[in-house]
Amino acid sequence: MLDIYPAIDLKEGKAVRLYKGEMQSAKIYGTPLEFAKKFEEMGAKWLHIVDLDGAFKGAPSNMQSIKEILSHTKLQIQLGGGIRDEETISKYIDLGIARVILGSVALKNRDFALKMAQKYRVAIGIDARDGKVAVEGWAQSGEVEALEFAKEFQNSGVEAIICTDIARDGALSGINVTFTQTIAQNSGIYTIASGGFANQSELETLAQNEFISGVIIGKAFYEGKIDLQNSLKNFQKA
């Protein structure tokens, strides 16, 4: 069984999906709140939100949409994008966000990320291109190896790692299972697979993997490649 995280990427107040992390590829699907309500009606327990504008600007940029979802659903939300300081983390947690995702700031300042994980429910986003961690809304590829980065969070307060192969994100080409499993093994932390989820049969593969605990489903839902309600019923953890 898996924790299934339907995804909403926010850009200028709209629900969009990107192709391989490229902002100019954004395809608008509709209103974030309507999708959040739909996911809840289908039986989702969690919602994965990325503030794309925030990721590029380095500061929250879609607060109104996030507040609306928090006010009108009971979904547990994990949120990333532009979270770079404790003030922002605290603000989101106070609003009712269940788990914040630290990406660029965790790479630049490991000590800060580890300290925040002792105080708040924190996930680390490891977004990799060719095995190297990318930052600043995936606009820049760094020199840090993703697997080495994952090891730094062993035995820490970090609650989850979200592992994304950027080359597959939004491409419907399938999760990079080997990469995700290796991240999980190197960190010893609850690991969520992300990037390229394709179809129903892939859920069966992921559910049988003892190292992968969750999966983020985005474009496969928006493009009608998966019966999400049925998937939530049959694969979601009780």
N, C-alpha and C positions, 0 to 999 in steps of 0.2 A: 504493500500500500504506500501511497505517496501523499504528501501535502501538495495540493494543487493551487497555484497562484495565478488566477486570471490577471492580465496586465492591462493597465491604462497608461499610455505615455501622453503627457500633457505638453501641448505647444500652443501658446496664445489662447488658452482657455478651451482648446479643442482636444478630443481624443484622436491621436494620430499613431501611425507606425512608420518607422524609418527602415531603410534598406542598408544593412551593414553600417549603421551608425551615422549615416550621412544626412545632415539636416535638410539639405536641398531635396532629398528624396521623400520628404514627409507626405504621407497620404492621409487626408482627413477622413475620419469615419463617423464623427458625430459628437454628441454632447457627453462629457465624462459622467455626469450624474446618472443619465439614463442607462449607460452601460453598467455602472456600479449597481444600480437597482436590479438590472437584469441578471447580473452575476449572482447577487444575493438570492433572487427568486429561483435560480437554477440550483441553489444549494451550496454555493461557495462559502467558505468560512474566512478566507483570506483574500486580500486584494493587494496586488503589487503595483505601486505608482511610481513613475519617474517624471520629475519636473525637468523636461528637456531644456527649457529656457534657463532654468536655474543652473543646470549642469554647465552650460556654456558661460553664463554670467558670473557664476560663483556665489549666487544669492537666490533665495526663494523668489519665484516669479509667477506662480500659479496658485497663490494662497486661496483665492476665492473659490476655485473649483474644488480644492482639497477640503475646505471648510464645509462646502455643500454636501460632499460625499460623507463626511463625518457626521453631519447633522441628520442626514436622511437615510442612512443605512447603519446596520450593526456589524458590518464587516470589520475584521481586524486588518489594519493597513500597515504594510511595510513601505517606507517611502525613501526615495533617494533623489539626488539631483541638486547640487548647489549647497549641500550641507557642509560647511567648512569651519564652524565654530560652535562652542558650547551654547551660546545664546540661541542660535537657531535650533539646535537639538532640543534644548529645554522648552522652547516655544512650541515645537511640534509635539513633544510628549505631553505638554500641558493641554494642547488642543484635543488629544486623544489618539495620536498616532501610536500604534503598538510597538513598532520597531523602526529605527532609522538606519539608513544605509550610508556608510562612509566609503567613499571611493578615492578620489584624488587626494583628499587630506590625509587619508590613512597611509598612502604611499609616501607622501612628503613628510609626515610626522607620525611615525609609529607610536611614539610615547603618548601623544595626544589621543590617538585612537584607542589604545589600551586603557588609558585613564577613563575615557568616556564609557568604555565597555564595563567598567566597574560601577558606574553610576546609573547608566541607562541601558535599555535593551538595544543593542547595536549589532548590525550585520556589516560585514566587510564585503564590498563589491570588488571582485577580481575580474576585471574586464581585459581580456588579452587578445592581442593581434600577433600571430606568429610566435606565440609563447611568451611575449613580453607584455607587461602591464601598460595599458593605455590610460591617459588622464585627460582632464579638462573636456569632459563630454566626448571622450574618444577622439578629440581633435589632434592629440599628440600621442605618439608611441614612445614609451620610455625605454630604459635599458635594463630594468629589473625583471628577472625571470619570475613568471607567475608562480611556479612551484616553490621557489625559494621564499617568495613573499608569503605564501600560504603557511609555510613552516613557522614564520614569526608569530603566528597567533595560536600556536599549540599551548594548551593549558592556560588560556587566558579567559577573560570574562566575555569574550565575543560569543554571541548567541548563534550566529549563522554566517556562512559564506555563500555568496551568490556568484556563481562561476559562469562567465559569458565568453564564448568564442565569437568575437566581433565579426569574423569573416562569414559566420553562418547566421548572424542576427537578422531577422526579417526576411531571410532567404528561403524559408521553408525547406531547408536542405537536411534537416536532422540535427539533433543535439550531438555535440562532440562528447560522447559517453566516456571514452578513454581519458580525455583531458579532465573531465569533471570528476571522475573516480580518482584520478591521481591527486587532484587538489584535495579531495576529501581525505585520502589516505595520508597525505603530507601534513594536513592541519589537524586531523582528528576531530573536526568540528562538523556539526550538522550542515550539510551542503545542498544547495538548491541549484539545479541545472537550469541554464538559460541560454538562449541564442539558437534559433533555427528549428525549434520544435515543429514537427511536420504533420503527424497524423496519429490516429488512434492506436495503431500497432506499436508505435514508439512508446506509448504509455506502458504497455505490457513489458517491454524491455527494461524501462526505467524502474518499474515497480519491483522487478526481480533482482535489481542491483542492490546489494546490502549496504553499499556505501553512499548511495544517493538518496536523500531524504525528501526532496521536493522538486517540483518543476514549475517553471513560469511559462504560461501559455498566452501568447499574444496574437500574432498575425494569423496563426492557424485557425483561431476562432473567428477573427474579423473577416477572413477570406472563405469561411464556410468549409474548412478542411477537417473539422472535428465536431462531433456532437458533444458539446461541453457538458450539458446537463447529464447525459448518460455517463460521461467520463467521471464526473464528480460523484455520481451515485456508485459507480463500480470500483473506482480506484482511490478515492479520497480517504485518508485516515479517519477513523471514527472519532 
